[in-house]
Amino acid sequence: MTDRPRQDPITILLYDPRRPDAFGQQRHHLHVFEDASDRWPRLPAFRDHLRTHPDDAAAYARLKHTLAAADAHDRPRYRAGKAPFIERLS
């Protein structure tokens, strides 16, 4: 048990469905994390960084497009290709 007050153990992060993803598709992108996940709160911090640093956002978009063009069906490779960029800014 922890000393913190009881909270909902699930955190949901919704991305804007109006923007096309790296594959040119418009879709909902829903991330669900447990409250204790080590990835939370890094992901919203990364999102917020991109919102306030347009040069980084543009570089990330270029990277995503390059990775998607290399193989639009290899999601593990796509995620692995983004990881160093995300780690550098988080």
Buried (B, 14 or more C-beta within 10 A) or exposed (E): EEEEEEEEEEBEBEBEEEEEBBBEEEEEEEBEBEEEBEEBBBBEEBEEBBEEEEEBBEBBEEBBEEBBEEEEEEEEEBEEBBEEBBEEBE
